[in-house]
Amino acid sequence: LLVDGVDLAEVFGIQGFAGRSVEEPAGESNMRGSREGFVERLRPNFSLVRRRLKTPDLIFEMVTLGTKSRTDGALVYLKDTVSPELLRQIRQRLARVQMDVVLETGYLQPFLERRPLSLFSGVGVTERPDTLCAKVAEGRVGLLLDGTPYALVMPYLFGENFQSLDDYSHRPYFATLIRWLKYGSFLLTVLLPGLYVAVGSFHPELLPPTLLMDLVVSQETTPFPLALEALFTFFIYEIVREAGLRMPRSVGHAVSIVGGLVIGDAAVSAGLIGAPMVIVVAITAISAFVAPALYEPVTVLRFAFLLTGGLLGVFGVTLGFCAVVVNLCAVNPFGVPAASPAAPLSPYALRDVGVRWGWRLLSRQDLRVQDLAGSDLRSEGGTADGN
């Protein structure tokens, strides 16, 4: 840049790199709203966020990660909304990342979490710029990384796994119904196999007579105990699902569907598994995709409840469920309880958890993440939800 009368020149880097265009994210599709998703380059991602948040308070704080890869990243936040304590914690944890190469945001999650071995993560992942903007407006911090379309959101609460952008486009009563269907699907996919094995093995008197007779007939034709039959069936299902994911997209879905149908029908015909078990596996598998963000912990919990139910019956399932609740309540990412606003209770924040209120009520007061009950973040301004 040359200016007449000035003996100095400014040089700007305007080089670009090849990359794909902005597309709809495959993992977070919606019926209404934006169809745009993040891409692998930082500059287009900045534009996607800046176009939605035009306030001068929006900050992109550049960071460099990886001693050899020197990967560019950016912290995204609103300086008038974010908690300084939250920013301090994130900067401190990123400074501890001593890796030669950082290629994806998944490399950074264990460094950002207080309990990386916990079942539930306090760091969220999204491909949608509108989702990131909505979280940033609540006082959260986003992390964009060059080379990946997945952005991190900190902190991330457990209840947000059941929320989607479509919830805020539908009428409140329908959005509330869909949200409770998601809660029920989560419990179903986690507990149904373990409860089925526990009741069938230890407490058959709890079943209706007709269902009990069907279970007895199916067990007479199968050579394995009910618990071993369930473990075998779910093991085969996970193999088929993983094979469908790793194969080319054009044939992956066909392999999953055909493999499931052929193997399931052949196993029932050969007497290796019973028809009720196939139904339980099918219901469990479909329910798992209602909350895709929880698929990893759901898979682990499903096998855990199968083992406890097969060894200890309903008592084992109950004991395992209590352990999961305790683990969830112990997750405290960045000083904000992951189980909030349910535990500790924040009544005002429950307006968007148990029941999705209408926009007239939701827009009356902005609730920042540091204002939740039990939060250790220091809030500058605003009123904590201590009702």
N, C-alpha and C positions, 0 to 999 in steps of 0.2 A: 504494500500500500504506500504510494507516494503522494505527498501533499505539497502543493506549490508553496515555495518559500521556506520549506523545512529541509534541513540537510540530513535527516534520518529517514529510514524506511522500516516499515513493519512487515514481518514475514509471518504468514499464517499457514499452518498445515491443513491442506484441503484434500489430501489423498483419501481415496476410498478403497474398499475391498469388496470382492464379489460376495453376494449373499442372497438368500431367498427373500421373496417379497412377504409382506404382512399377510397372514392367513388366519383363518379361524382355528383356535387351538383344538386339537382332537380330543384332549382329555377333559375339557371344561366347556362343552357345548351348551348352548342355551336356546330357548325358543324366542325370546325377545331381547332387544338390546344390541350392543355392539357385537360384531363378528370378528374383531381384530384381536390378535394375540402377539405376544412378544416374539422377536426374532433373535438371531445369534449375535447381532451387532448392537453395540451400546447406543450409537447416535440415533438410529430409528426408535429405539426404546425410549430414549429421552424425549423425543418428539411425541410419542404416544402418551406419555405421562403429562408432559407440559401442555398438550392440547386439552387435557381434561381438567387440569389444575392450573389456571392462569394467574394465580396469586403470586406476588413477589416473595412471599414467605416460603415458597417451594425451593428446597435446597437439594442439589446433587453434590454430595461430598465425595470426591474421588479418592480411591484407595488402590494400592498396588499389592497383589498377592502372588506368592511364589518366587523363590529366590532365582530360579532359572527361567520360568515361563513369563514372569513379570506381567501377569494377567491384570488388566484394568477392571476395576469394579467401582461401584458408586453406591453410597448410602443415600436413600431417598427419604426425606422427612419435611414436615412443616415446622419451621423454627418457632412459630408462635403457639404451637400445639404440643409438640413433643416434650417429654420430660428430660431435663438435662442429665438426670441420673441414668435413664435408659440409654441415652447416647454414650455416656461415659462407659457403661458396662460393655456395650457392643464394641466400641473402639478398643477397649482393653482386651477383649477376647480375640478380636481380629489381629491385634498386635502379637498375640501369642502363637499365631499360626506360623509354624516353621516347617514349610514344605517346599520341596524343589519345584514341583509342578502343581498348579491348581487349574483344572480344566472345566470344572462343573461346580455348581453351588452345593451339590451333595458332599463334596470334599470338606466343606466348611461347617456343615451342620453339627458334627460331633464337637467342634471347638466352641460353638455358640451355645450349646445346651449345657445346663448344669449337671444333668443326669443323662449322659448319652446312652446308657443301657436301659433306661426306662421304656416301658411299652409305648407310652404316648409322648409325642414330641411337642416341645414348646415353640418350635419354629415351623411356620407354615410355608407351603410352596404353591405358587400360582403362575399360570401362563397369561393371565388376563390383565391388561393395564387398568381396566375399570375396577377390578377387584383390588389391585394394589392401591389405587387412588382412594378407594373407600376405606381401606385399612389405615392409610397414612393420615387421612382426615380425622381418624379417631385417636391420633397420638402415637401410632405405631411407626416403626422404621422398616423400610424395604431395602433389600440389597440386590442390585443388578450386577451381573457379571458378564464380561465379554466372552462370547463363545457359547452361551447357553441361553435358551429362551425361558428358563425357569427362574423366577424371582423368589427370594426369601422374604417372609414377613415375620417380624418380631415385635412383641410376643404374640403367640398364637394360642387361643383357648380351645378347649376340647369341644365346646358347643358349636364352634364355627365350622367344624367338619360336616355339620348337617345343614348349613346355610348355603344358599346359592343366589345368584343375581335374579333368577326368575321369581324367587320368593317376594321380591319387592316390586315386581311388575303385576303380580296377581292380586286379586282382592284378598283382604286379610283372612277371611274365614277359609278360603281355599288354600292359601299359603300355610295357615296353621294346620290344616288337615294333612297337607303334604309333609310338613315338618314332623308331625307325630308319626306318620307312616315311616319316615326315615328312622326315628327313634326305635320304633317297633321292629323294623328290619334289622337294625344293628343288634338288638337283643336276640332276635330270632336266629341270625346267622352265627352268633357266638354261642348261645345256650342250647339251641334245639338239638344238635347231635349228642351233646353230653347228657341232656335230660332224657332223650330217647333211649340211650344206652343204660342210664341209671335206672329208669323206671322199668324197662324191659328186663333188666338183669336182677334187680333187687326189690323192686316194688311193683310187680305186675298187677296187684290188687287196685292200683290207682287208675288203671285203664278201663274204659268201657268194655263190657263183655264181648261185643262184636269185634272191636279192635284187638282185644286180647286173643281171640280165637285166630284172627288173621296173622297175628304175630307168632303164635304157637305153630301154625301151619307152615309159615315161612321158615321158622327156625328148624323144623323137622327135616327140611330139604337142604339145609346148608351145613357144611362140615365145620364151620368156625363158630366160636362164641360171638355174641353180639358185639362186644367191644372190639374184638379183632376184625370182625367183618366191617365195622365202621371205619377203623383205621386203614384197612386195605382199600376200601372204596374211595376214601378221601385222598389216599396216596395216589391212586390211579388218576383221580380227577385232577390233582395238581400237576401230574406229569403231562396230561393232555392239554391243560391250560398253558403250561409253560412252553410246550412244543408249538402251540398255536401262536404264541406271542413272538417266538424267535424265528419263525418261518416267514417268508415273504408275505406281505399283506394280502396279496391276491389269492393265496391258498391257505393262509393261516386260519381264517374263520371257517373255511370248509373242513380243514383238518380237525378243528375243535368240535364242530357240530357232528360230523360223520364219525369221528373217533368216539365221542361220547355216546352216540346212539348205538353204534355197532358193538362197542365193548359192553355197554350197559345191557343191551338185549341179549348178547351172547352169555354174559355172566349169569343173568337171571335164568336163562334157558338151561345152562349147564348146572345150575344149582349151587354156584359159588357164593352168590349173595341173594338176599330176598328182595322182592319187589318193594316192600315198605322202605327198605334202606335206600333204594334208588330214589324214591320220592323225597326222602329226607335230604339226601345229598343235593338233589335238584333245587329244592326250596332254599336250602342253605346257600348254594352257589349263586342263585339269582338275587337273594337278599343282600349278599356281600357287595354287589355292584351299585346299590342305592347310595352308599357313602364311599366312593372310590378312594378318598384320601385316607381312609382307615383300613385299607385292604391288608397291609402288612401286619399290624397288630391283630386284626381279626383272624387272620390265618393262624398265627401263633396261639391265640387264645382258644380257637376252635379245637386244636389238637390238645391243648392243656386241659380243657373241660372234658374232652373225650377220655383222657387218661384218668382224671379225678372221678368222673362219673362211672367209669368201668371198674375202678378199684374201691371206691367208697360210697357209691350210690348218690342219692340226692344230697346227702350230707356233704360229700366231696364237692359237688357242684356249688352248693351254698357257700362252703368254705372258700372255694376258688373265687366266687363272685365277690365276696367280702375283701379278699386280698387284692383284687383288681380295683375295687373302689378306693381302698386305702392307698394303693400305688398312684391312682389318678389324683387323689387329694394331696399327695406328697409332691407332685410335680409343681414347681414354682419358678417358671422361666422368667428371668429378669425381674424378680420380685413381684410378679402378678400370679396368683393361684390359677392353675390351668382349669380347675373345676369351677371357677367364678363364671357367672354370678350366682350359681347354685350353692357353692360352698367355698368361702363364706357367702352368706346370703346378701344379695344386693337387689332389693325389691324393684327399684326403678329400672335396673338393667334387665330384669326378667321380661320386660315388655317386648323384647326381641328374641326370646329364647323359648319359653313355654308357649306363648301366644304371640303371633306377629301382629302387632297393633297397626292401625292405619297410619298413613303418612301425616295426617293432621296432628296426631299425638306424638309420633316419632320425631317430628320436626320442632317440637316445642323447646327442647333442650338437648344440646349436644353433650354426650357422655364420653369422656376420654378414657382410655384404658387405665391411666393412672388414678382415675377417680373411683375405680371399683373398690368395694370393701375388701380389706385384706391386702391391698397393694402397698408395697414398700417404696414405691417410686415417689419422689418428692414432686408435688404438683405446684406449679406457679400459677396461681389464679384458679378459678373454678371452685366447685363445691363437691366434696367427696360424697358418694352415695352411702350414707350411713344409716338410712332408714331401717 
